[in-house]
Amino acid sequence: MPDSNLPESELLKSLLEPLLEDFNYWFARSTKLLETEEIHFLSDEDQSDLLARVKQAQQEVGAAKALFQATGGQVAIETSALMPWHRLLAECWQVSARFRSWQATPPKQ
């Protein structure tokens, strides 16, 4: 008799693995931006806080990915765990877009 969980397991793996990779990628980009640039519209404290939250999320994503891999893709992640990462990335994207827009705007003379 075939394993009835195999299709669900493969579906989970095909969705969750790339999602975790995306989180890793975007959090790494956000970390680089926050560590290397002075974001003029954020206070030093706000920029440090955002960086700390991104680094915390990177650790959480890393732990989730390690657990997922250690179980052979048999462990799912609750949506309630994914949503804070998604909201944080949306915040980072907004900061990045505003920063890039500011860079592209020539200073007024």
C-alpha positions in Angstrom: 0.0 0.0 0.0 1.5 3.4 -1.0 2.2 6.0 1.7 -0.8 8.3 1.7 1.2 11.1 3.4 3.8 11.3 0.6 1.8 13.8 -1.6 1.2 16.1 1.3 4.8 15.8 2.4 6.1 16.7 -1.1 3.6 19.6 -1.4 4.8 20.9 2.0 8.4 20.6 1.0 7.8 22.3 -2.4 6.1 25.3 -0.7 8.0 25.7 2.5 11.6 25.2 1.4 11.4 28.1 -1.1 9.5 30.3 1.3 12.2 29.9 4.0 14.9 30.6 1.4 13.1 33.8 0.4 12.9 34.9 4.0 16.6 34.2 4.4 17.4 36.2 1.2 15.3 39.2 2.1 16.4 39.3 5.7 20.1 39.2 4.6 19.5 42.1 2.2 17.8 44.0 4.9 20.6 43.4 7.4 23.1 44.6 4.8 21.2 47.8 4.2 20.7 48.5 7.9 24.3 47.8 8.8 26.0 49.7 5.9 23.7 52.7 5.3 22.6 55.6 7.4 18.9 55.8 6.9 18.2 59.5 7.2 14.5 59.2 8.1 15.1 56.7 10.9 16.6 57.7 14.2 19.7 55.7 15.2 17.6 54.0 17.8 14.9 53.0 15.3 17.5 51.7 12.8 19.2 49.7 15.5 15.8 48.3 16.7 14.8 47.3 13.2 18.2 45.7 12.6 17.8 43.7 15.9 14.4 42.6 14.9 15.7 41.4 11.5 18.6 39.5 13.1 16.1 37.9 15.5 13.9 36.8 12.7 16.9 35.5 10.8 17.7 33.2 13.7 14.1 32.1 13.9 14.0 31.3 10.2 17.3 29.5 10.5 15.9 27.4 13.4 12.7 26.6 11.5 14.7 25.6 8.4 17.0 23.4 10.5 14.0 21.6 12.0 12.3 21.3 8.7 15.5 19.7 7.2 16.2 17.5 10.2 12.7 16.0 9.9 13.0 15.4 6.2 10.3 18.0 5.5 7.8 16.4 7.8 7.2 19.5 10.0 5.0 22.4 9.0 5.2 25.9 10.3 2.1 27.6 11.7 0.9 30.6 9.8 1.0 32.5 13.0 4.8 32.0 13.1 5.1 33.1 9.4 3.1 36.3 9.6 5.4 38.3 11.9 8.3 37.5 9.5 6.1 38.6 6.6 5.1 41.9 8.4 8.8 42.6 9.2 9.8 42.1 5.6 7.1 44.4 4.5 8.4 47.0 6.9 12.0 46.5 5.6 10.8 46.8 2.0 9.1 50.1 2.8 12.3 51.4 4.4 14.3 50.2 1.5 12.0 51.7 -1.1 11.9 55.0 0.7 15.7 55.0 1.1 16.3 54.2 -2.6 13.8 56.9 -3.6 15.6 59.4 -1.5 18.9 58.3 -3.1 17.5 58.8 -6.6 16.1 62.2 -5.9 18.7 64.9 -6.6 19.2 67.4 -3.8 17.4 70.7 -4.2 19.6 73.7 -4.6 
